[in-house]
Amino acid sequence: MNLNIFCENQRGSMCRMHSINNYFGKPIINETKFIGYCRDYDNIITGLNSIDMDGFAEGRSIVSYIMDIIFKKFLLLIPINSYKQSRSHLNISHYNELLKKCKCFFEFNKTHIWLNKKINNKFYKIDSLSGVNETNVKNLNENGYFLVLENSNLYEEINYTINLINNIDLDNINIEIYFYNLYFMLDKIKLKTSNKNDVIFNEKIIQLRQLKDALLNFILLKRKNKFYNYNQEKITIKNIIKFFMKF
């Protein structure tokens, strides 16, 4: 199928790099740069070996990290539906609707990753192995996904996640993934107060800044295994959100 859509052909086991280049529509990174990003990411997340395998941590992987570093994009992870309770924290109906609103998403199985991009209201699978083919995407299947959230989708998901955190207990086993997602989403928007005399708007922005700082502190403490400290930070995050929701 010749649609003049860029698709980088598979070289070795570099499908993660190819999927990112296919997102940009050009070879924005090569093997040397990709390996460099892997080393940088592994220095942040102890225990990963991203060059050889696609490890997941904090709801992210090397693909999420590179998309963040290069293009400041947030990728929302929907894990492969093959592990016990891997999707227990997800409202699948909500994410099926979100999928339909996305212009781009990465899809992966245990051995391969590729890109799906909407062009002229049709989705095309752009795959380093099989090339470019139209795909009839309607719902999430058993594969894993990284939904590329931007513009209104990003703001809607921030609001959705804040509400989720507000309505669940601190001992919920899934609350931490919401913390990770919320931080990396907030990191993608401008938390700038208004020059106009809009007291409520400015106060909300200030609270979101405080929330973002608390979430980052939680992430850093968790990486250092400061158990008591990051449990205290959970309480701080929850209190900021409760105040935010009431304001």
N, C-alpha and C positions, 0 to 999 in steps of 0.2 A: 504494500500500500504506500503510494508516494504522495505524502502530504507536505513535503518540505519541512518535516519536523525533525529536529536534531535528535539523533540517537547514537550514542557512543557504543561501539561494539565491545563485547567482553574480552578482557585480557586477564588471563590467570584467574585469581579469585577476588578481583577488584570491583565486584558489583556494587558495593556501597559507594565507592568513588564514582562509578558510572552513573548511578541513580542521581547523585548530586549534580553532576555535569549535565545530565539530561533535564534536570529541573531548570538550570540556568540557560539551557539551550546552546551551550558552548563548553569547551574543555577548560573550565575555570581552575581546576586543580589537576595535577599530575600525580604519579605514584610517589614521588619524593615529597611533595607537599602533603599528600594524604598521610604518609607515614609520620611526618612531622606533627601533624594535628593529632594523630593517635598518641604519640609520645607526650604531647602537651596535656591531652585529656587524661591519660593514665597517671600523670603527675598530680592531677587534681583528685582523681578517684582512685584510692589505693586498692590494689588487688586486681584491677582490670589489665587485660592484655589485648588492647583493641586492634593491634596490627594483625593478630592471628585469629581473633574471634570477636563476635559482636556481643559484648557483655552489656547488661543493662544495670543502671543505677540511677536513683533519684528520678525515675520515670523517663530516663533519657538513654541515649547511646551515642556512639561516635557520630552518627548521621545527624542527630539532634544538635550535638555540640558544634559541628562544622557549619550547619545551617544557621545557628545562632551567631557564631563568630563572624562568618562572611556576610550574611544578609540580614541579621537581626530578626530572624523568623522563629516563631514558637511552633514546635511540633508536639502535638498531643498524642501520647502513646495509648493505643488500644492493643493489649498484648494478644499473642496467639492463644486461641481458645483450646488449648490442649493440656494445660496444666491445672491442677486442682485449685479451684477458686481464683484462677488468674483474672477473671472478669467479674468477680463477686461484688466489687465496689462500683460497677458501672450500671447506669440506667441505659440499657442498649437502645431503647426507643429514642431516647434523647440523642444518642450519638449517631443513630441512623439518620435522624433529621439533620444533624450537623454535617454528616458526610455529604448529603445532597447539596449543602450550601457551599462546600469547599470547592475551590478552583483547582486544587492540587492536593494529592496525598501520596505518600509512599506506602507500598504494600510489601509484606515480606512473609516468608515461611522459614523453616529452620535452616535452610541452606542458601537462600537467595532473596534479593530485594530489588524492586523496580518502582517506577514512577507511574502514576495515573494523573493525567492532566486534561482539564476541560477546555476544549477548543470549539468555538461555534456551537455551544450548548451540547456538545457531545464529549464523552470521556474517551480518551485514548490511552491504552497501555503502552508505555515507552520502556522497553525492556532490552537490556544489553544482550540478552540471549536470543530473544524471538523477534526483535524489531518493534515496529509500530503497528498496532492493531486497535480498531475500535472495540470498546468494551461496554457492555450494558450494566453499569454499576447502579444498583438500587439500595442495597443494604450491606452491612458488614457480614463477611463470611467467617470461616474458621481461621483465616490468616491473621497476621498482625498488621497494624496500621500505624502510620504517623500522619495525622491530619495536620496540614499546614493552615494555621489559623491567622487571619489578618483582618484588618478593618473591622466591620461590625461583628463578624464572628468572634473575634478576639474579645471585644468588649462584652458581648453576650455571655461568653464562657467565663469571663472574670466574675460577672454578676452571679452566674449559675454556681460557680465554685464557692464564692463567699457565702451564698445561701446554704450550700451543702455543709460547709464547716460550721456555720451558725446552728445548724439543726442536728448535729451529731455530737456524741459524747467524746471527751478527750481519750477515753480508753478504747475507742473504735480502732480496730487494727488498720483501717484504711485511711485514717485522717492524715497520716504523714504524706501520702502520695498527693493528697489535695494541697498540702502545704507546698510541696515541690512545684506542682503545676501552677499554683497561684503566684508564687514568687517569679517564676520564669515568664509568666504572662504579664505581670505588673512591670517587669523589667523591659517589656517591649512597648510600653505606652508612655506618653509624656505626662508626668504628674506635675503640671504647671498651674499655679494659681492664676486667677483672672485679675486683670487690672481694674475691672469694673467692681462696683460695690456689691458683690455677690457673696454675702457672708456664708451662706449655707454651702455653696459650691466650693469656696476656698477651704472651709473647714473639712469638707469631705476629702479634698485633695491632700490636706495635711494629714488626715487620718490614714489615707492610703499610703502616704510616704512612711508613716510610722509602722504600718503593717508590713510594707516591703522590707524595712530595716529589720523588723523582728523576725520575719521569715528567713532573711539571709543569715541572721545570727543563729537561728535554729539549724539551718543547713550546715553552717561552719562548725557548730558544736557537735552535730551528729557525725560529721566527717572525722572529728577528733575523738569520738566516743565519750564525750563528756556527758554521761547519762543523766546525772542529777540536773546539770545546767540546762540541757535541752528539754527535759521534762518541765522545768520551770518556764522555759521559753514557750512551750505549748500553751501554758496558762495565759501568758502575756498575749499571745496571738489571739486566743479565743476571746479574751476580754476586749481587745481592740476591735474585733469583728462585732461583738455584741454591742459595743458603743456605736460603731459605725452604722449598724442596722437600726438603732433606735434614734439616731440623730435626724 
